[in-house]
């Protein structure tokens, strides 16, 4: 055959789009909705928070809220419900390492920073929404049950700031759990580490209070522990502890610790093979 024939490469009919952070976010959202362990963690958070909160609200009267805000039952519920949020944060990344799915994820999306960023974004929005919705529901139901004259006046704006701040505090704990999960790559180890991090600052002051020289250190450690910090953010009345009572310093300290752990998780994910 004479002449030349122009040769063209194969062109697919399927449109090819450059991968973006939005694609990674959609991928992580699909995982959250379809993996049973994450779904059950969310359900457990809502059930425990609302269940314990309403149990407390139903066993109190109007007079109990003359000096306590209506956010108290929600606080008591999320004190235990936060374990579900932390577990969800750990499972967002550690479960993929346990099943080996992380290899498939990084093969499909080689940009590891993008994948990890998508996990943090999806978790932060989901956790904050679930926690805020749960504690707000408990608070509203408490107001309906105990809005009598014995409850006394309560500032609505303070209640809202307490709910938003408290939800942000628990979300930061979950983000810290996600970062620890990325660093340890082991679900049980990461959950155990997070539970220890929650319990140790609240237990250690018991021993530090024994000696006068360490008394102030114990008081400071206790005031920044997760239970006291969360209570302060929720707007509970000031206690006798030395330390900030507005809740903002505790929130900022937790944000700093979480930011450091998130930074370390990015460095770790980039440096490892998987």
C-alpha positions in Angstrom: 0.0 0.0 0.0 1.4 3.3 -1.0 1.2 6.6 0.7 1.2 7.4 4.4 -1.5 6.8 6.9 -2.0 9.1 9.7 -2.0 7.3 13.0 -4.0 8.6 15.9 -3.9 7.5 19.5 -6.9 6.0 21.2 -9.3 8.5 22.6 -11.8 7.3 25.3 -15.4 8.4 25.1 -15.4 8.6 28.9 -14.5 12.1 30.1 -11.4 12.2 32.2 -11.3 14.9 34.9 -8.3 16.0 36.9 -8.6 14.7 40.5 -9.4 17.4 43.0 -9.9 17.7 46.7 -13.7 17.6 46.0 -13.3 14.1 44.5 -11.4 12.9 47.6 -14.1 14.4 49.9 -16.8 12.5 48.0 -14.8 9.3 48.2 -14.4 9.7 52.0 -18.1 10.6 52.4 -19.0 7.4 50.6 -16.8 5.3 52.9 -18.4 6.9 56.0 -21.9 6.2 54.8 -21.2 2.6 53.7 -18.8 1.2 56.4 -20.9 -0.2 59.2 -18.3 0.5 62.0 -18.4 4.3 61.3 -22.2 4.3 61.0 -22.6 2.5 64.4 -20.1 4.9 66.0 -22.4 7.8 64.9 -25.5 6.0 66.1 -23.9 5.2 69.4 -22.9 8.9 69.9 -26.5 10.1 69.3 -28.2 7.4 71.3 -25.8 7.8 74.3 -25.8 11.6 74.3 -29.6 12.0 73.9 -30.4 9.0 76.1 -28.3 10.0 79.1 -29.2 13.7 78.7 -32.9 13.1 78.7 -32.6 10.6 81.6 -31.0 13.3 83.6 -33.4 16.0 82.5 -36.4 13.8 83.5 -35.0 13.3 87.0 -34.5 17.0 87.7 -37.0 19.8 88.5 -37.2 23.5 87.7 -35.3 24.6 90.8 -32.2 22.6 89.7 -31.8 25.1 86.9 -31.9 28.2 89.1 -28.1 28.1 89.2 -27.3 25.5 86.4 -27.8 26.2 82.7 -30.2 24.2 80.6 -27.1 22.8 78.8 -26.2 20.6 81.8 -28.1 17.4 80.6 -26.5 17.7 77.2 -23.1 18.0 78.8 -23.6 14.9 80.9 -24.7 13.0 77.7 -21.8 14.1 75.6 -19.3 13.3 78.4 -19.9 9.6 77.5 -21.0 10.2 73.9 -17.6 11.7 73.1 -16.1 8.2 73.2 -18.1 7.4 70.0 -16.8 10.6 68.3 -13.2 9.7 69.2 -13.7 6.1 68.0 -15.1 7.4 64.7 -12.1 9.6 64.3 -9.7 6.7 64.8 -11.6 4.4 62.5 -11.6 7.0 59.7 -8.0 6.1 58.9 -6.8 3.2 61.2 -9.5 0.8 59.9 -8.2 1.1 56.4 -4.7 0.2 57.6 -6.2 -2.8 59.4 -8.0 -4.2 56.3 -5.3 -3.2 53.8 -7.7 -0.9 52.0 -5.3 2.0 52.5 -3.1 0.5 49.7 -6.0 0.7 47.3 -6.8 4.2 48.4 -3.3 5.5 47.9 -3.1 3.7 44.5 -6.2 5.4 43.3 -5.3 8.7 44.8 -1.5 9.0 45.0 -1.6 12.5 46.6 -1.6 11.4 50.2 -2.0 15.0 51.5 -5.2 15.3 49.6 -6.6 12.0 50.9 -5.7 12.9 54.6 -7.1 16.4 54.2 -10.4 14.9 52.8 -10.6 12.6 55.9 -10.1 15.6 58.2 -12.7 17.7 56.4 -15.4 15.0 56.2 -14.9 14.0 59.8 -14.9 17.6 61.2 -18.2 18.5 59.4 -19.9 15.3 60.3 -18.8 15.1 63.9 -19.6 18.8 64.6 -23.1 18.4 63.0 -23.9 15.2 64.9 -22.7 16.5 68.3 -24.3 19.9 68.0 -27.6 18.4 66.9 -27.6 15.9 69.8 -26.8 18.4 72.6 -29.1 21.0 71.1 -32.0 18.5 71.1 -31.4 17.6 74.7 -31.1 21.3 75.7 -34.4 22.2 74.0 -36.2 19.3 75.5 -34.8 20.3 78.9 -36.1 23.8 78.4 -39.5 22.5 77.5 -39.6 20.3 80.6 -38.3 22.8 83.1 -39.2 26.3 81.9 -41.1 27.1 85.0 -40.5 30.2 87.2 -38.3 28.1 89.6 -35.7 27.8 86.8 -34.7 31.4 87.0 -33.5 33.6 84.1 -31.0 32.2 81.7 -29.1 34.0 78.9 -30.0 32.4 75.6 -26.8 33.7 73.9 -24.7 32.0 76.6 -26.5 28.7 76.0 -25.9 28.9 72.3 -22.2 29.7 72.7 -21.9 26.8 75.1 -23.5 24.4 72.7 -21.3 25.5 69.8 -18.1 25.7 71.9 -18.8 22.3 73.4 -19.5 20.7 70.0 -16.2 22.2 68.7 -14.3 20.8 71.8 -15.6 17.3 71.2 -14.9 17.6 67.4 -11.3 18.6 68.2 -11.0 15.5 70.4 -12.2 13.4 67.4 -9.8 15.1 65.1 -7.0 14.3 67.6 -8.2 10.7 67.5 -8.0 10.7 63.7 -4.4 12.1 63.9 -3.4 9.5 66.4 -5.0 6.8 64.2 -2.9 8.0 61.3 0.3 8.0 63.4 -0.2 4.6 65.0 -2.1 2.8 62.1 -3.8 0.5 64.6 -7.4 1.0 65.8 -7.2 -0.6 69.2 -3.9 1.1 70.0 -5.2 4.5 68.9 -8.5 4.2 70.8 -6.6 3.1 73.9 -4.1 6.0 73.6 -7.0 8.5 73.3 -8.8 7.1 76.3 -5.7 7.3 78.3 -5.1 10.9 77.2 -8.6 11.7 78.4 -8.4 9.9 81.7 -4.8 10.6 82.8 -5.0 14.5 83.2 -8.2 13.9 85.4 -6.5 11.2 87.5 -3.0 12.5 88.0 -4.1 15.6 90.1 -5.3 13.1 92.8 -1.7 12.2 93.4 -0.3 15.7 92.9 -2.7 17.1 95.6 -0.9 15.0 98.2 2.2 17.3 98.2 2.0 21.0 98.7 4.7 21.7 96.2 2.7 20.0 93.4 -0.7 21.3 94.5 -0.8 24.1 92.0 0.4 21.8 89.2 -2.4 19.4 90.0 -5.0 22.2 90.0 -3.7 23.5 86.7 -3.7 20.0 85.1 -7.2 19.3 86.4 -8.5 22.6 85.1 -7.3 21.7 81.6 -8.4 18.1 81.7 -11.1 17.0 79.2 -14.0 16.7 81.6 -13.4 20.1 83.3 -12.5 21.8 80.1 -15.6 20.5 78.4 -17.8 21.6 81.3 -16.2 25.1 81.2 -16.8 25.4 77.5 -20.4 24.4 78.0 -20.8 27.3 80.5 -21.0 25.5 83.8 -20.6 27.7 86.9 -17.0 28.3 88.0 -15.6 25.9 90.5 -12.9 26.3 93.2 -10.1 25.2 90.8 -7.4 27.6 90.0 -7.4 28.2 86.3 -9.5 29.7 83.6 -13.2 29.2 83.8 -14.5 30.8 80.6 -13.7 27.7 78.6 -11.9 29.5 75.8 -8.4 28.8 77.1 -9.1 25.1 77.4 -10.5 25.2 73.8 -7.4 26.9 72.5 -5.0 24.5 74.3 -6.9 21.5 72.8 -6.8 23.2 69.4 -3.0 23.7 69.7 -2.5 20.0 70.7 -4.7 18.8 67.9 -2.9 21.0 65.3 0.4 19.6 66.4 -0.9 16.0 66.1 -2.4 16.8 62.6 0.9 18.2 61.4 2.7 15.1 62.7 0.2 12.9 60.9 0.9 14.7 57.5 4.6 14.2 58.0 4.2 10.6 58.9 1.8 9.7 56.1 4.2 11.3 53.5 7.2 9.5 54.9 5.8 5.9 55.1 5.4 3.4 52.4 1.7 3.0 53.2 
